[in-house]
Amino acid sequence: MIKVNDDKKAIEVSIPLTSISGKARVKIRHAFSDYGISTATRKIPFSLKHYVEWQIGYDVPIKDKEKFELTTLKDEKYHFLGANNKVKTLYELSEIIYYAKRLGLISLENLENTLKYLEKQKQFIEDNFMITRERFRSHQFGGMDFELSRISYPLLIHSFNDNQLSEIVIREQQYGSKTHAVFLLFYFGVKNRYPLIK
């Protein structure tokens, strides 16, 4: 999945886009305020409304043989003890950061400053934003009686000035944090005239 080209100082990541239920999905959003809807890539042509959402991992337990095979950093020197007391290794996002540092694309100082910034943070999303639920009320639909409620999920979107977004959503049963990398197809494909899928 991850290939490193030392000569070009490049990190290539292969993201399969063929499954609407996989870790990487092509979605379509008609307006900024819309919720992205998964779309079939083989049936609907790409447009400026499409983007790629990648649920990116950052570590993998070494005993998870299937995922462990996908990491490029299998050597024991990359192993560490995770917060859940499982021995893990770097995976996806952590691999990319590791290689970016090795290739000189990011500096140790930049990483240290990022860590200091994160350690100073006192505000946490789960402490400030809650899932809200309306009280149930009687509702009739299709000749049947139901109890109806509505649930609202907090969604935070940060726009970068280069057509990239960071999106955070709080959902129920989110036992572990999930990181989603969102890439606009326009930014990577149409704008730069590169092929979208190899």
Rosetta constraint file for C-alpha pairs under 8 A:
AtomPair CA 1 CA 13 HARMONIC 5.61 0.50
AtomPair CA 1 CA 14 HARMONIC 4.96 0.50
AtomPair CA 1 CA 15 HARMONIC 7.15 0.50
AtomPair CA 1 CA 70 HARMONIC 6.77 0.50
AtomPair CA 1 CA 71 HARMONIC 7.90 0.50
AtomPair CA 2 CA 11 HARMONIC 6.97 0.50
AtomPair CA 2 CA 12 HARMONIC 5.71 0.50
AtomPair CA 2 CA 13 HARMONIC 4.59 0.50
AtomPair CA 2 CA 14 HARMONIC 6.45 0.50
AtomPair CA 2 CA 71 HARMONIC 7.89 0.50
AtomPair CA 2 CA 72 HARMONIC 7.13 0.50
AtomPair CA 2 CA 92 HARMONIC 7.66 0.50
AtomPair CA 2 CA 96 HARMONIC 7.91 0.50
AtomPair CA 3 CA 11 HARMONIC 5.89 0.50
AtomPair CA 3 CA 12 HARMONIC 5.03 0.50
AtomPair CA 3 CA 13 HARMONIC 6.40 0.50
AtomPair CA 4 CA 9 HARMONIC 7.64 0.50
AtomPair CA 4 CA 10 HARMONIC 5.99 0.50
AtomPair CA 4 CA 11 HARMONIC 4.67 0.50
AtomPair CA 4 CA 12 HARMONIC 6.19 0.50
AtomPair CA 4 CA 99 HARMONIC 7.42 0.50
AtomPair CA 5 CA 9 HARMONIC 5.72 0.50
AtomPair CA 5 CA 10 HARMONIC 5.14 0.50
AtomPair CA 5 CA 11 HARMONIC 6.30 0.50
AtomPair CA 5 CA 12 HARMONIC 7.74 0.50
AtomPair CA 6 CA 10 HARMONIC 6.64 0.50
AtomPair CA 6 CA 103 HARMONIC 6.89 0.50
AtomPair CA 9 CA 103 HARMONIC 5.76 0.50
AtomPair CA 9 CA 105 HARMONIC 7.75 0.50
AtomPair CA 10 CA 103 HARMONIC 7.82 0.50
AtomPair CA 11 CA 96 HARMONIC 7.24 0.50
AtomPair CA 11 CA 99 HARMONIC 7.31 0.50
AtomPair CA 11 CA 100 HARMONIC 7.47 0.50
AtomPair CA 15 CA 24 HARMONIC 6.68 0.50
AtomPair CA 16 CA 24 HARMONIC 6.70 0.50
AtomPair CA 17 CA 24 HARMONIC 6.02 0.50
AtomPair CA 17 CA 25 HARMONIC 5.86 0.50
AtomPair CA 17 CA 26 HARMONIC 6.50 0.50
AtomPair CA 17 CA 41 HARMONIC 7.41 0.50
AtomPair CA 18 CA 25 HARMONIC 7.78 0.50
AtomPair CA 18 CA 40 HARMONIC 7.83 0.50
AtomPair CA 18 CA 41 HARMONIC 6.72 0.50
AtomPair CA 18 CA 42 HARMONIC 7.93 0.50
AtomPair CA 19 CA 24 HARMONIC 7.66 0.50
AtomPair CA 19 CA 25 HARMONIC 6.73 0.50
AtomPair CA 20 CA 24 HARMONIC 7.75 0.50
AtomPair CA 20 CA 25 HARMONIC 5.41 0.50
AtomPair CA 20 CA 26 HARMONIC 7.17 0.50
AtomPair CA 20 CA 38 HARMONIC 6.02 0.50
AtomPair CA 20 CA 39 HARMONIC 6.83 0.50
AtomPair CA 20 CA 40 HARMONIC 6.89 0.50
AtomPair CA 21 CA 25 HARMONIC 7.03 0.50
AtomPair CA 23 CA 53 HARMONIC 7.99 0.50
AtomPair CA 23 CA 54 HARMONIC 5.69 0.50
AtomPair CA 23 CA 55 HARMONIC 5.06 0.50
AtomPair CA 23 CA 56 HARMONIC 7.26 0.50
AtomPair CA 24 CA 52 HARMONIC 6.78 0.50
AtomPair CA 24 CA 53 HARMONIC 5.55 0.50
AtomPair CA 24 CA 54 HARMONIC 4.16 0.50
AtomPair CA 24 CA 55 HARMONIC 6.19 0.50
AtomPair CA 25 CA 38 HARMONIC 6.51 0.50
AtomPair CA 25 CA 39 HARMONIC 7.96 0.50
AtomPair CA 25 CA 52 HARMONIC 5.67 0.50
AtomPair CA 25 CA 53 HARMONIC 5.27 0.50
AtomPair CA 25 CA 54 HARMONIC 6.43 0.50
AtomPair CA 26 CA 38 HARMONIC 5.89 0.50
AtomPair CA 26 CA 39 HARMONIC 6.03 0.50
AtomPair CA 26 CA 40 HARMONIC 7.60 0.50
AtomPair CA 26 CA 41 HARMONIC 6.92 0.50
AtomPair CA 26 CA 50 HARMONIC 6.69 0.50
AtomPair CA 26 CA 51 HARMONIC 5.70 0.50
AtomPair CA 26 CA 52 HARMONIC 4.55 0.50
AtomPair CA 26 CA 53 HARMONIC 6.32 0.50
AtomPair CA 27 CA 36 HARMONIC 5.48 0.50
AtomPair CA 27 CA 37 HARMONIC 5.09 0.50
AtomPair CA 27 CA 38 HARMONIC 4.27 0.50
AtomPair CA 27 CA 39 HARMONIC 5.42 0.50
AtomPair CA 27 CA 50 HARMONIC 5.57 0.50
AtomPair CA 27 CA 51 HARMONIC 5.43 0.50
AtomPair CA 27 CA 52 HARMONIC 6.15 0.50
AtomPair CA 27 CA 53 HARMONIC 7.06 0.50
AtomPair CA 28 CA 36 HARMONIC 5.32 0.50
AtomPair CA 28 CA 37 HARMONIC 5.40 0.50
AtomPair CA 28 CA 38 HARMONIC 6.51 0.50
AtomPair CA 28 CA 39 HARMONIC 6.58 0.50
AtomPair CA 28 CA 49 HARMONIC 5.42 0.50
AtomPair CA 28 CA 50 HARMONIC 4.35 0.50
AtomPair CA 28 CA 51 HARMONIC 6.26 0.50
AtomPair CA 29 CA 34 HARMONIC 5.84 0.50
AtomPair CA 29 CA 35 HARMONIC 6.44 0.50
AtomPair CA 29 CA 36 HARMONIC 4.78 0.50
AtomPair CA 29 CA 37 HARMONIC 6.70 0.50
AtomPair CA 29 CA 49 HARMONIC 5.43 0.50
AtomPair CA 29 CA 50 HARMONIC 6.47 0.50
AtomPair CA 29 CA 51 HARMONIC 7.88 0.50
AtomPair CA 30 CA 34 HARMONIC 6.47 0.50
AtomPair CA 30 CA 49 HARMONIC 5.87 0.50
AtomPair CA 39 CA 44 HARMONIC 7.39 0.50
AtomPair CA 40 CA 44 HARMONIC 6.21 0.50
AtomPair CA 41 CA 45 HARMONIC 6.95 0.50
AtomPair CA 41 CA 46 HARMONIC 7.47 0.50
AtomPair CA 46 CA 50 HARMONIC 6.20 0.50
AtomPair CA 46 CA 185 HARMONIC 7.87 0.50
AtomPair CA 47 CA 185 HARMONIC 7.86 0.50
AtomPair CA 47 CA 186 HARMONIC 7.58 0.50
AtomPair CA 48 CA 184 HARMONIC 7.92 0.50
AtomPair CA 48 CA 185 HARMONIC 6.94 0.50
AtomPair CA 48 CA 186 HARMONIC 5.49 0.50
AtomPair CA 50 CA 184 HARMONIC 6.63 0.50
AtomPair CA 50 CA 185 HARMONIC 6.00 0.50
AtomPair CA 50 CA 186 HARMONIC 7.68 0.50
AtomPair CA 51 CA 182 HARMONIC 6.93 0.50
AtomPair CA 51 CA 183 HARMONIC 5.63 0.50
AtomPair CA 51 CA 184 HARMONIC 4.22 0.50
AtomPair CA 51 CA 185 HARMONIC 4.92 0.50
AtomPair CA 51 CA 186 HARMONIC 7.67 0.50
AtomPair CA 52 CA 182 HARMONIC 5.63 0.50
AtomPair CA 52 CA 183 HARMONIC 5.06 0.50
AtomPair CA 52 CA 184 HARMONIC 6.18 0.50
AtomPair CA 52 CA 185 HARMONIC 6.58 0.50
AtomPair CA 53 CA 180 HARMONIC 6.35 0.50
AtomPair CA 53 CA 181 HARMONIC 5.81 0.50
AtomPair CA 53 CA 182 HARMONIC 4.50 0.50
AtomPair CA 53 CA 183 HARMONIC 6.47 0.50
AtomPair CA 54 CA 180 HARMONIC 5.31 0.50
AtomPair CA 54 CA 181 HARMONIC 5.05 0.50
AtomPair CA 54 CA 182 HARMONIC 6.24 0.50
AtomPair CA 55 CA 178 HARMONIC 6.77 0.50
AtomPair CA 55 CA 179 HARMONIC 5.74 0.50
AtomPair CA 55 CA 180 HARMONIC 4.35 0.50
AtomPair CA 55 CA 181 HARMONIC 6.42 0.50
AtomPair CA 56 CA 92 HARMONIC 6.42 0.50
AtomPair CA 56 CA 93 HARMONIC 6.38 0.50
AtomPair CA 56 CA 178 HARMONIC 7.43 0.50
AtomPair CA 56 CA 179 HARMONIC 5.60 0.50
AtomPair CA 56 CA 180 HARMONIC 5.69 0.50
AtomPair CA 56 CA 181 HARMONIC 6.53 0.50
AtomPair CA 57 CA 91 HARMONIC 6.27 0.50
AtomPair CA 57 CA 92 HARMONIC 5.50 0.50
AtomPair CA 57 CA 93 HARMONIC 6.07 0.50
AtomPair CA 57 CA 178 HARMONIC 7.47 0.50
AtomPair CA 57 CA 179 HARMONIC 6.94 0.50
AtomPair CA 58 CA 90 HARMONIC 6.30 0.50
AtomPair CA 58 CA 91 HARMONIC 4.88 0.50
AtomPair CA 58 CA 92 HARMONIC 5.44 0.50
AtomPair CA 58 CA 93 HARMONIC 4.83 0.50
AtomPair CA 58 CA 94 HARMONIC 5.00 0.50
AtomPair CA 58 CA 95 HARMONIC 7.61 0.50
AtomPair CA 59 CA 88 HARMONIC 6.27 0.50
AtomPair CA 59 CA 89 HARMONIC 5.61 0.50
AtomPair CA 59 CA 90 HARMONIC 4.72 0.50
AtomPair CA 59 CA 91 HARMONIC 4.51 0.50
AtomPair CA 59 CA 92 HARMONIC 7.30 0.50
AtomPair CA 59 CA 94 HARMONIC 6.84 0.50
AtomPair CA 60 CA 64 HARMONIC 7.05 0.50
AtomPair CA 60 CA 67 HARMONIC 6.68 0.50
AtomPair CA 60 CA 68 HARMONIC 6.49 0.50
AtomPair CA 60 CA 88 HARMONIC 5.27 0.50
AtomPair CA 60 CA 89 HARMONIC 5.63 0.50
AtomPair CA 60 CA 90 HARMONIC 6.62 0.50
AtomPair CA 60 CA 91 HARMONIC 5.99 0.50
AtomPair CA 61 CA 68 HARMONIC 7.15 0.50
AtomPair CA 61 CA 86 HARMONIC 6.29 0.50
AtomPair CA 61 CA 87 HARMONIC 5.73 0.50
AtomPair CA 61 CA 88 HARMONIC 4.11 0.50
AtomPair CA 61 CA 89 HARMONIC 6.48 0.50
AtomPair CA 62 CA 68 HARMONIC 5.72 0.50
AtomPair CA 62 CA 87 HARMONIC 6.18 0.50
AtomPair CA 62 CA 88 HARMONIC 5.22 0.50
AtomPair CA 62 CA 89 HARMONIC 6.42 0.50
AtomPair CA 63 CA 68 HARMONIC 7.38 0.50
AtomPair CA 63 CA 87 HARMONIC 7.99 0.50
AtomPair CA 64 CA 68 HARMONIC 5.79 0.50
AtomPair CA 65 CA 69 HARMONIC 6.12 0.50
AtomPair CA 66 CA 70 HARMONIC 7.16 0.50
AtomPair CA 67 CA 71 HARMONIC 6.99 0.50
AtomPair CA 68 CA 74 HARMONIC 7.26 0.50
AtomPair CA 71 CA 90 HARMONIC 7.21 0.50
AtomPair CA 71 CA 91 HARMONIC 5.49 0.50
AtomPair CA 71 CA 92 HARMONIC 7.16 0.50
AtomPair CA 71 CA 95 HARMONIC 7.74 0.50
AtomPair CA 72 CA 91 HARMONIC 7.83 0.50
AtomPair CA 72 CA 95 HARMONIC 7.56 0.50
AtomPair CA 73 CA 78 HARMONIC 6.48 0.50
AtomPair CA 73 CA 89 HARMONIC 7.06 0.50
AtomPair CA 73 CA 90 HARMONIC 6.42 0.50
AtomPair CA 73 CA 91 HARMONIC 7.57 0.50
AtomPair CA 73 CA 95 HARMONIC 7.29 0.50
AtomPair CA 74 CA 78 HARMONIC 6.97 0.50
AtomPair CA 74 CA 79 HARMONIC 7.88 0.50
AtomPair CA 74 CA 89 HARMONIC 6.95 0.50
AtomPair CA 75 CA 79 HARMONIC 7.33 0.50
AtomPair CA 78 CA 89 HARMONIC 5.62 0.50
AtomPair CA 78 CA 90 HARMONIC 6.60 0.50
AtomPair CA 79 CA 87 HARMONIC 6.46 0.50
AtomPair CA 79 CA 88 HARMONIC 5.39 0.50
AtomPair CA 79 CA 89 HARMONIC 4.48 0.50
AtomPair CA 79 CA 90 HARMONIC 7.33 0.50
AtomPair CA 80 CA 87 HARMONIC 5.58 0.50
AtomPair CA 80 CA 88 HARMONIC 5.38 0.50
AtomPair CA 80 CA 89 HARMONIC 6.22 0.50
AtomPair CA 81 CA 85 HARMONIC 5.73 0.50
AtomPair CA 81 CA 86 HARMONIC 5.69 0.50
AtomPair CA 81 CA 87 HARMONIC 4.58 0.50
AtomPair CA 81 CA 88 HARMONIC 6.09 0.50
AtomPair CA 82 CA 86 HARMONIC 5.35 0.50
AtomPair CA 82 CA 87 HARMONIC 6.07 0.50
AtomPair CA 82 CA 88 HARMONIC 6.21 0.50
AtomPair CA 90 CA 94 HARMONIC 5.26 0.50
AtomPair CA 90 CA 95 HARMONIC 5.58 0.50
AtomPair CA 91 CA 95 HARMONIC 5.21 0.50
AtomPair CA 92 CA 96 HARMONIC 6.15 0.50
AtomPair CA 93 CA 97 HARMONIC 6.25 0.50
AtomPair CA 94 CA 98 HARMONIC 6.04 0.50
AtomPair CA 95 CA 99 HARMONIC 6.16 0.50
AtomPair CA 96 CA 100 HARMONIC 5.93 0.50
AtomPair CA 97 CA 101 HARMONIC 6.14 0.50
AtomPair CA 98 CA 102 HARMONIC 6.24 0.50
AtomPair CA 99 CA 103 HARMONIC 5.97 0.50
AtomPair CA 100 CA 104 HARMONIC 6.13 0.50
AtomPair CA 100 CA 105 HARMONIC 4.89 0.50
AtomPair CA 100 CA 106 HARMONIC 5.72 0.50
AtomPair CA 101 CA 105 HARMONIC 5.84 0.50
AtomPair CA 101 CA 106 HARMONIC 4.98 0.50
AtomPair CA 101 CA 107 HARMONIC 5.90 0.50
AtomPair CA 101 CA 108 HARMONIC 6.93 0.50
AtomPair CA 106 CA 110 HARMONIC 6.50 0.50
AtomPair CA 106 CA 111 HARMONIC 7.45 0.50
AtomPair CA 107 CA 111 HARMONIC 6.46 0.50
AtomPair CA 108 CA 112 HARMONIC 6.08 0.50
AtomPair CA 109 CA 113 HARMONIC 6.03 0.50
AtomPair CA 110 CA 114 HARMONIC 6.16 0.50
AtomPair CA 111 CA 115 HARMONIC 6.22 0.50
AtomPair CA 112 CA 116 HARMONIC 6.20 0.50
AtomPair CA 113 CA 117 HARMONIC 6.10 0.50
AtomPair CA 114 CA 118 HARMONIC 6.20 0.50
AtomPair CA 115 CA 119 HARMONIC 6.10 0.50
AtomPair CA 116 CA 120 HARMONIC 6.36 0.50
AtomPair CA 117 CA 121 HARMONIC 6.70 0.50
AtomPair CA 123 CA 127 HARMONIC 7.25 0.50
AtomPair CA 123 CA 128 HARMONIC 7.42 0.50
AtomPair CA 124 CA 128 HARMONIC 6.53 0.50
AtomPair CA 125 CA 129 HARMONIC 5.85 0.50
AtomPair CA 126 CA 130 HARMONIC 6.72 0.50
AtomPair CA 126 CA 170 HARMONIC 7.63 0.50
AtomPair CA 129 CA 154 HARMONIC 6.28 0.50
AtomPair CA 130 CA 153 HARMONIC 7.42 0.50
AtomPair CA 130 CA 154 HARMONIC 6.72 0.50
AtomPair CA 130 CA 170 HARMONIC 7.72 0.50
AtomPair CA 131 CA 151 HARMONIC 7.02 0.50
AtomPair CA 131 CA 152 HARMONIC 5.73 0.50
AtomPair CA 131 CA 153 HARMONIC 5.04 0.50
AtomPair CA 131 CA 154 HARMONIC 6.43 0.50
AtomPair CA 131 CA 170 HARMONIC 7.16 0.50
AtomPair CA 131 CA 171 HARMONIC 7.31 0.50
AtomPair CA 131 CA 172 HARMONIC 7.84 0.50
AtomPair CA 132 CA 151 HARMONIC 5.70 0.50
AtomPair CA 132 CA 152 HARMONIC 5.19 0.50
AtomPair CA 132 CA 153 HARMONIC 6.91 0.50
AtomPair CA 133 CA 149 HARMONIC 6.83 0.50
AtomPair CA 133 CA 150 HARMONIC 5.72 0.50
AtomPair CA 133 CA 151 HARMONIC 4.50 0.50
AtomPair CA 133 CA 152 HARMONIC 6.44 0.50
AtomPair CA 134 CA 149 HARMONIC 5.31 0.50
AtomPair CA 134 CA 150 HARMONIC 5.35 0.50
AtomPair CA 134 CA 151 HARMONIC 6.56 0.50
AtomPair CA 135 CA 149 HARMONIC 5.89 0.50
AtomPair CA 135 CA 150 HARMONIC 7.96 0.50
AtomPair CA 136 CA 147 HARMONIC 5.59 0.50
AtomPair CA 136 CA 148 HARMONIC 5.14 0.50
AtomPair CA 136 CA 149 HARMONIC 4.70 0.50
AtomPair CA 137 CA 147 HARMONIC 5.33 0.50
AtomPair CA 137 CA 148 HARMONIC 5.31 0.50
AtomPair CA 137 CA 149 HARMONIC 6.71 0.50
AtomPair CA 138 CA 145 HARMONIC 7.01 0.50
AtomPair CA 138 CA 146 HARMONIC 5.88 0.50
AtomPair CA 138 CA 147 HARMONIC 4.73 0.50
AtomPair CA 138 CA 148 HARMONIC 6.16 0.50
AtomPair CA 139 CA 145 HARMONIC 5.95 0.50
AtomPair CA 139 CA 146 HARMONIC 5.11 0.50
AtomPair CA 139 CA 147 HARMONIC 5.76 0.50
AtomPair CA 139 CA 148 HARMONIC 5.92 0.50
AtomPair CA 140 CA 144 HARMONIC 5.51 0.50
AtomPair CA 140 CA 145 HARMONIC 4.59 0.50
AtomPair CA 140 CA 146 HARMONIC 5.84 0.50
AtomPair CA 141 CA 145 HARMONIC 6.57 0.50
AtomPair CA 141 CA 146 HARMONIC 7.22 0.50
AtomPair CA 153 CA 169 HARMONIC 6.83 0.50
AtomPair CA 153 CA 170 HARMONIC 5.96 0.50
AtomPair CA 153 CA 171 HARMONIC 6.36 0.50
AtomPair CA 154 CA 169 HARMONIC 5.74 0.50
AtomPair CA 154 CA 170 HARMONIC 5.71 0.50
AtomPair CA 155 CA 167 HARMONIC 7.11 0.50
AtomPair CA 155 CA 168 HARMONIC 5.70 0.50
AtomPair CA 155 CA 169 HARMONIC 4.48 0.50
AtomPair CA 155 CA 170 HARMONIC 6.85 0.50
AtomPair CA 156 CA 167 HARMONIC 5.75 0.50
AtomPair CA 156 CA 168 HARMONIC 5.11 0.50
AtomPair CA 156 CA 169 HARMONIC 6.42 0.50
AtomPair CA 157 CA 165 HARMONIC 6.64 0.50
AtomPair CA 157 CA 166 HARMONIC 5.65 0.50
AtomPair CA 157 CA 167 HARMONIC 4.51 0.50
AtomPair CA 157 CA 168 HARMONIC 6.44 0.50
AtomPair CA 158 CA 165 HARMONIC 5.64 0.50
AtomPair CA 158 CA 166 HARMONIC 5.11 0.50
AtomPair CA 158 CA 167 HARMONIC 6.50 0.50
AtomPair CA 159 CA 163 HARMONIC 7.18 0.50
AtomPair CA 159 CA 164 HARMONIC 6.13 0.50
AtomPair CA 159 CA 165 HARMONIC 4.68 0.50
AtomPair CA 159 CA 166 HARMONIC 6.59 0.50
AtomPair CA 160 CA 164 HARMONIC 5.31 0.50
AtomPair CA 160 CA 165 HARMONIC 5.96 0.50
AtomPair CA 160 CA 166 HARMONIC 7.88 0.50
AtomPair CA 162 CA 187 HARMONIC 7.91 0.50
AtomPair CA 163 CA 184 HARMONIC 6.82 0.50
AtomPair CA 163 CA 187 HARMONIC 6.39 0.50
AtomPair CA 164 CA 182 HARMONIC 7.01 0.50
AtomPair CA 164 CA 183 HARMONIC 6.03 0.50
AtomPair CA 164 CA 184 HARMONIC 6.34 0.50
AtomPair CA 164 CA 187 HARMONIC 7.76 0.50
AtomPair CA 165 CA 182 HARMONIC 6.07 0.50
AtomPair CA 165 CA 183 HARMONIC 7.17 0.50
AtomPair CA 166 CA 180 HARMONIC 7.74 0.50
AtomPair CA 166 CA 181 HARMONIC 6.89 0.50
AtomPair CA 166 CA 182 HARMONIC 6.41 0.50
AtomPair CA 167 CA 180 HARMONIC 7.19 0.50
AtomPair CA 167 CA 182 HARMONIC 7.42 0.50
AtomPair CA 168 CA 180 HARMONIC 7.81 0.50
AtomPair CA 170 CA 174 HARMONIC 7.59 0.50
AtomPair CA 183 CA 187 HARMONIC 7.38 0.50
AtomPair CA 183 CA 188 HARMONIC 7.61 0.50
AtomPair CA 184 CA 188 HARMONIC 6.80 0.50
AtomPair CA 185 CA 189 HARMONIC 5.48 0.50
AtomPair CA 185 CA 190 HARMONIC 7.06 0.50
AtomPair CA 185 CA 196 HARMONIC 7.40 0.50
AtomPair CA 186 CA 190 HARMONIC 4.87 0.50
AtomPair CA 186 CA 191 HARMONIC 5.62 0.50
AtomPair CA 187 CA 191 HARMONIC 5.48 0.50
AtomPair CA 187 CA 192 HARMONIC 6.91 0.50
AtomPair CA 188 CA 192 HARMONIC 6.14 0.50
AtomPair CA 188 CA 193 HARMONIC 7.98 0.50
AtomPair CA 188 CA 194 HARMONIC 6.96 0.50
AtomPair CA 188 CA 196 HARMONIC 7.05 0.50
AtomPair CA 189 CA 193 HARMONIC 5.59 0.50
AtomPair CA 189 CA 194 HARMONIC 5.05 0.50
AtomPair CA 189 CA 195 HARMONIC 5.92 0.50
AtomPair CA 189 CA 196 HARMONIC 5.07 0.50
AtomPair CA 190 CA 194 HARMONIC 6.92 0.50
